[in-house]
Amino acid sequence: MRLRHIPGAEETIAQSPFVIQDPQLHKGDWSQLFGNSAPIEIEVGMGKGRFIMELAKNHPEINYIGIERYSSVLLRAIQKRQELELSDIHLSNIYFLCVDAKTLDQFFAPGEVRRIYLNFSDPWPKDRHAKRRLTSPQFLAVYEKILAPEGVVEFKTDNRGLFEYSLESIPAAGWSIKEQTFDLHHSPMAEGNVMTEYEAKFSAEGKPICKLIAGR
C-alpha cells in the first residue's frame, strides 16, 4: 500500500492532544485516562475517522480508540476532529493511536477491549500476503489477547474475496461467526449501522457491503 506522504504529518501527530503518544503507559489502565470505567471499543485501520467519531458522538457511554498506522491518513482524522471542536462538538470519549495492529497487545491488557471494528481493510489479494489481512489467524491471535471474554470483532468490506476468506479463516482459528450478510444495507444487520467514508462511496455506486460479527 503506497500513500502520498504529507510533510509535517508526524510533527502534527506528535503535538496533537487527540493522539496518545505513549500508549504502552496506559496498558491495563485506560479507564484512568478517560476518567471513567466505561467499556472500550477500538477501530483498527480507522482511516479518516468518520466512523469512529460518529460512534463517539452517538454513544458517550462508551470509550473509543482509533488505530491508524499511516501518519498521512491519521493527519486527516486529526483535522476532522479539530473541525468538530471548532463546531463546538467536544468529544471526551475518543483518542487516536498511531501504531501497528500487530502490536495491540503491547497497549491493551487481557480483556480490556469489548469490541474491535475492522472496516474496509486492505484485502492483500495475493496469497503470499494472506498473513497481512486483518482477519488472518495472525491478527486474530492478537485480538484474542485483548478482547473481553464476551468481546466481538465486527468486520465490514466491499471485497467479496476477502469476505469469503474471512468466513473460512475465522472459524479455522477457533472463533465462531455469530452473524453474517453479503448485503448489509438490505439485511436486518443494517439497523443502527454507521457508514465509513468508503462505505458511503461504494454504496452509492451500488456495490453490496458484506459484514460479519465474530466471537471466540
Helices and strands as residue ranges (DSSP letters): H 9-15, G 23-26, H 30-34, E 40-44, H 50-58, E 63-67, H 71-86, E 94-97, G 101-106, E 113-119, G 127-132, H 137-146, E 147-157, H 160-172, E 176-181, G 184-186, G 188-190, H 197-204, E 210-215
